[in-house]
Amino acid sequence: MKWLALLLLCAVVAGCGFGEGESAGDVTLTVTRDFGAEPLHDGIDEETASEGDTVMRILQANYDVKTRYGGGFVQEVDGLAGGRSGGRPADWFYYVNGIEASVGAAERRLDAGERVWWDHHVWGAAQRVPAVVGSFPEPFATGLEGKRFPVRLVCADESERSCDEVSERLENSGVRAVSRSVLEQSLGQEVLRVIVGPWAEIRRDNVARRLERGPGATGVFAQPTSAGDAIVLLDGEGEPVQTLRAGAGLVAATSVEAQAPTWIVTGTDEVGVAAAAAALTEERLERHFALAVQGGNDMPLPVVETTEAAP
């Protein structure tokens, strides 16, 4: 599918031309830096898009945007420029309903209810972050480009209670018709999957197991160990910062080419899985690329040392 094609770094490329027409409904616009650690200004903007409006148009209507290459690349937003940050490559990337964009911002037209998130971050450890959890309940509630995808809940054998909680939280967020399956029957190119269970069990899934290879393979800045007894938390450069063991949970999302995103609600044990399931709310996931939990503490991922606000 085109929207999940392998992206180049210039996926934020934007051209010219702003559409006009009747209102298409409210669109949520979020602009942050450092993997969502800091907003460029307080609050999240509820904007009304018109038919023909694009992601680029909404951004330029609310921020001071500078481009390069003849207007084809977003170089700077409100004074925060791409290029290098602390000697590391950094640029602007955007996501719609929690899915990394596959087309330029001027090409991506908006539908009612969609959530647009621009973030400025370093990309040396992960040139792609194909999916994030910080726009929940998207992409489950609205889908992508006006198309809703079937939602499949994949439950490990010993995690029925946590699966029930995940199902309830999805339904409370307006997601209907959630089917269930076991790991061996869960694949589907146009199906949004939510895999729930201890890491030692769900790592049998080929997509989930990629997390053990690090952010370069999945865009997720956490690495569960193959034994399933620990989750290593990483910083934006992919370096280990902290290791969580008993009672640790993780909520993350990723995808592989030609497949819809797979969400992963996991933990080092059933306590950790339950903690991750309880974190599946809009308030707790907001503006997070992924989220680790342990002992009642939420730990956004990647681990980021906050910087001074952008000018």
C-alpha positions in Angstrom: 0.0 0.0 0.0 1.3 3.5 -0.9 0.8 4.9 2.6 3.1 2.3 4.1 5.8 2.4 1.3 9.4 2.6 2.4 10.1 6.3 3.2 13.1 8.4 2.4 14.2 10.9 4.9 12.6 13.6 2.8 9.1 12.3 3.5 8.4 15.8 4.9 8.8 17.2 1.5 6.1 19.7 0.6 5.2 21.5 -2.6 2.9 24.4 -3.3 -0.8 25.0 -3.7 -3.5 25.4 -1.0 -6.9 24.0 -1.6 -10.1 25.8 -0.8 -13.7 24.5 -0.3 -16.2 23.6 2.3 -15.2 22.7 5.8 -14.0 19.2 6.2 -14.2 19.3 10.1 -11.9 19.7 13.0 -8.3 18.6 12.7 -5.9 18.4 15.7 -2.5 19.9 15.1 0.4 19.3 17.5 3.9 20.6 17.0 6.7 19.4 19.3 10.4 18.8 19.6 12.6 16.0 20.9 10.3 13.1 20.4 7.3 15.0 21.9 9.1 16.0 25.0 8.3 19.7 24.6 5.6 21.5 22.7 6.6 24.6 20.6 3.9 26.5 22.5 1.3 25.6 25.1 -1.8 23.7 24.1 -3.0 21.6 21.2 -4.6 23.5 18.4 -8.1 22.4 17.1 -8.2 23.6 13.6 -10.9 23.4 11.0 -9.7 22.1 7.7 -11.4 22.8 4.4 -11.8 20.4 1.5 -8.5 20.5 -0.4 -6.5 21.7 2.7 -3.2 19.9 3.3 -0.9 19.2 6.2 1.4 21.9 4.9 -1.4 24.4 4.7 -2.5 23.9 8.3 1.1 24.1 9.5 1.8 27.3 7.6 -1.5 28.8 8.8 -0.4 28.5 12.5 3.4 28.6 12.5 6.2 30.5 10.9 7.5 28.0 8.4 10.6 28.2 6.2 11.4 25.8 3.5 14.4 24.8 1.3 14.9 23.4 -2.2 12.3 25.6 -3.8 9.7 25.2 -1.1 10.0 21.4 -1.2 11.4 20.7 2.3 10.3 21.9 5.7 13.5 23.4 7.1 12.3 25.5 10.0 9.2 26.0 12.2 9.0 28.9 14.6 12.8 29.3 14.5 13.6 25.6 15.1 15.6 24.4 12.1 16.5 21.1 10.7 20.0 20.1 9.8 22.1 19.4 12.9 21.3 19.4 16.6 24.2 19.0 19.0 26.3 17.7 16.1 23.7 15.0 15.2 21.3 15.0 12.2 17.9 16.3 13.1 14.9 17.2 11.0 11.1 17.8 11.0 8.9 14.7 10.6 5.1 14.4 10.6 2.5 11.8 11.5 -1.2 11.6 10.7 -3.2 9.6 13.2 0.0 8.1 14.7 1.3 6.9 11.3 4.5 8.2 9.7 3.7 10.1 6.5 4.3 8.4 3.2 3.9 11.5 1.1 4.9 15.2 1.3 3.0 17.5 3.5 1.6 19.5 0.5 0.3 16.3 -1.0 -1.4 14.9 2.1 -5.0 16.2 2.2 -6.9 16.2 5.4 -10.0 14.4 6.5 -12.3 15.4 9.4 -11.1 14.1 12.8 -7.5 13.5 11.8 -4.6 14.2 14.2 -1.5 15.8 12.6 1.7 15.7 14.7 4.9 17.4 13.6 8.0 16.6 15.7 11.6 17.8 15.4 14.1 15.2 16.5 17.4 13.5 15.8 17.3 10.5 13.5 20.7 8.8 13.6 19.5 5.8 15.5 16.2 5.4 13.6 15.8 6.9 10.2 12.2 5.8 10.3 9.6 5.8 13.1 6.8 4.2 11.3 4.2 4.5 14.0 3.7 6.2 17.4 1.2 5.8 20.3 0.8 9.5 21.1 -2.2 10.1 19.0 -4.4 7.5 20.7 -7.2 6.6 20.1 -5.9 7.0 16.6 -5.4 5.2 14.2 -8.1 3.0 15.6 -11.0 5.5 15.7 -10.7 7.3 12.4 -8.2 5.2 10.4 -6.3 6.8 7.6 -7.4 9.0 4.7 -11.0 8.3 5.4 -10.7 4.6 5.7 -11.1 2.7 8.9 -9.2 -0.6 9.3 -10.4 -3.7 11.1 -9.0 -4.0 14.6 -7.7 -7.4 15.8 -6.8 -8.0 19.4 -4.1 -10.7 19.7 -4.1 -12.3 23.1 -1.4 -14.4 24.7 -2.7 -17.5 26.5 -2.3 -16.2 30.0 -3.3 -12.6 29.4 -7.1 -12.7 29.0 -7.7 -10.2 31.8 -5.3 -7.7 30.3 -6.8 -8.4 26.9 -10.3 -7.7 28.3 -9.1 -4.3 29.7 -7.5 -3.4 26.3 -10.7 -4.3 24.6 -12.7 -2.2 27.0 -10.4 0.8 26.6 -10.7 0.6 22.8 -14.5 0.5 23.0 -14.6 3.4 25.5 -12.6 5.4 22.9 -15.1 4.7 20.2 -13.5 1.7 18.6 -16.0 -1.0 17.6 -16.0 -4.4 16.1 -12.7 -5.6 17.7 -12.0 -9.2 16.8 -9.7 -11.6 18.7 -7.2 -14.2 17.5 -4.1 -16.0 18.7 -0.6 -15.2 17.6 -0.4 -17.8 14.9 -3.6 -16.5 13.2 -3.0 -12.7 13.6 -1.4 -11.5 10.4 -3.2 -9.2 8.0 -2.0 -6.4 5.8 -4.9 -4.1 6.3 -5.6 -5.0 9.9 -4.6 -2.9 12.9 -3.3 -5.4 15.4 -2.9 -5.0 19.1 -0.8 -7.8 20.6 -1.2 -8.3 24.4 0.9 -10.5 26.6 4.2 -11.1 28.3 7.2 -10.5 26.1 8.4 -14.1 26.5 5.2 -15.2 24.7 4.4 -12.6 22.2 8.0 -12.5 20.8 6.8 -15.5 18.7 5.2 -12.9 16.5 7.6 -11.9 13.7 6.7 -8.1 13.8 6.8 -7.9 17.6 10.2 -9.7 17.8 11.8 -7.0 15.7 11.8 -4.8 18.8 14.8 -6.9 20.1 16.8 -5.5 17.2 16.5 -1.9 18.4 15.1 1.3 17.0 16.8 1.0 13.7 14.5 -1.9 12.9 11.3 -0.6 14.4 11.5 3.0 15.5 10.8 1.9 19.1 13.4 3.1 21.6 13.0 0.1 23.9 14.6 -3.4 23.6 13.0 -6.3 25.4 15.5 -9.1 26.1 15.0 -12.4 24.3 14.4 -14.1 27.7 11.6 -11.6 28.3 12.7 -10.7 31.8 13.9 -7.2 31.1 13.2 -4.1 29.0 16.1 -1.8 28.1 15.1 1.8 27.7 17.0 3.8 25.1 17.7 7.5 24.5 17.3 9.2 21.1 20.7 8.0 20.0 19.8 4.4 20.7 22.0 4.2 23.8 20.8 2.2 26.9 19.8 4.4 29.8 17.9 2.2 32.1 16.9 -1.5 32.5 13.4 -2.4 33.9 12.8 -5.9 35.2 9.9 -7.3 37.3 6.6 -5.5 36.9 7.7 -3.5 33.8 5.3 -2.8 30.9 5.6 -1.3 27.5 3.1 0.3 25.0 4.6 0.7 21.6 3.7 0.7 17.9 5.6 -0.2 14.7 5.0 -1.6 11.3 6.7 -3.3 8.4 6.3 -2.6 4.7 2.9 -3.3 3.3 1.3 -3.9 6.7 -0.9 -1.7 8.9 0.6 -0.8 12.3 1.0 -3.3 15.0 0.5 -2.1 18.6 2.3 -4.0 21.3 1.0 -4.0 24.9 3.6 -6.2 26.8 5.6 -6.6 29.9 8.2 -8.7 31.7 5.4 -10.5 33.5 1.7 -10.4 33.9 2.0 -7.5 36.3 3.8 -5.5 33.7 1.3 -6.5 31.0 -1.6 -5.3 33.3 0.3 -2.0 33.9 0.7 -1.5 30.2 -2.9 -2.3 29.5 -4.0 0.3 32.1 -1.9 2.9 30.3 -3.9 2.7 27.1 -5.6 6.0 27.5 -5.4 9.3 25.6 -4.2 11.2 28.6 -1.3 8.9 29.4 -0.1 8.3 25.9 -0.5 11.9 24.6 2.6 13.1 22.7 4.6 9.9 23.5 6.3 7.9 20.8 6.2 4.9 23.1 5.6 4.5 26.8 7.3 2.2 29.5 5.6 1.8 32.9 6.7 0.4 36.2 5.5 0.8 39.8 3.0 3.5 38.8 5.6 5.6 36.9 5.2 6.5 33.3 8.5 6.7 31.3 8.1 8.3 27.8 10.4 6.9 25.1 12.9 7.6 23.9 14.4 8.8 27.2 15.0 12.5 26.5 16.8 15.2 28.5 14.6 18.2 27.9 16.1 21.3 26.4 15.3 25.0 26.5 12.2 25.9 24.7 12.5 26.9 21.0 12.6 30.7 20.3 
